[in-house]
Amino acid sequence: MQKLFFSRTLCRRCYSNESHPCTPKSLIQHWTAILKSKFVPDYEHDVKAIVLHTLKGTASDHILDEGINNRNVSLHKKYEQQISVDLISEINKLCNKRANRMPLQYVIGEWDFRELTLTMAPPVFIPRPETEASAVAIDSSNDAVKLTLENCKRYHCADRLRVYQHHLGTIYPEFLLSLPKFDFIVSNPPYVFTDDMDKLQPEISRYEDHSALDGGIDGLNVIKRIIHLARFVLKPSGVIWFETDSKHPQMIKNWLEKQPQMNVKYITSFTDFNERPRFVQLCYKPAFVHAATNS
């Protein structure tokens, strides 16, 4: 059950006592303490980001510097000036959501991804800068498809991106077979081991679509389906990139060695910012490519 941590008392006190004005500074201090007590990650940064988002586009937006995604969200000296009751209420509402472990991206409803600002809404998976595909996008979630189309229109790229809703339980989707062969596949599939789902952070487990996270007993359900599709949709020597669990690179390599008929070869893995092997590169090499290479 969600709880509201901020009462109306603070608002009344701010406007009834000039020695306690409601300013961005006082709200940040108040909510930083609450989020810290609730063990919310990045509590100070997130509170500042919420205040920045709320004041942006208002008469008070000059109080704050830009850069919600920047870890160094900063404030001008004018952040001690008093703000309106409506703005205070909005900041309190959003900070309360974050206190209940809603991800910051969902709280503010948008997020910067590379040079784009994308609209965000739960339970659509939050884009992160490691692996995102272009040209053709496929997702089993209708919510994700709708949000992708919305962002396509927002950035005028609908004519360059085809979006399909499809569940890869169907091994040979007809719409894919009708398209030209691809140079590569980039996928951030569900890869969390089913037994690890209850270990996810509340920001993820409470708000993100579990079907976009749970990869089955070994975390490889969707990954194996995509590999099965490679010979039907990739050009010879086409490449596959996956984001995976750190235990998966060796598991994928071992599994492919037992599946020579698929002609998909393990190439290498790459580490994330914490030096964990989290990204896998594969290559589709049909028999005639091997023959041409060896001749």
Disulfide bonds with the S-S distance in Angstrom:
Cys14-Cys22 1.84
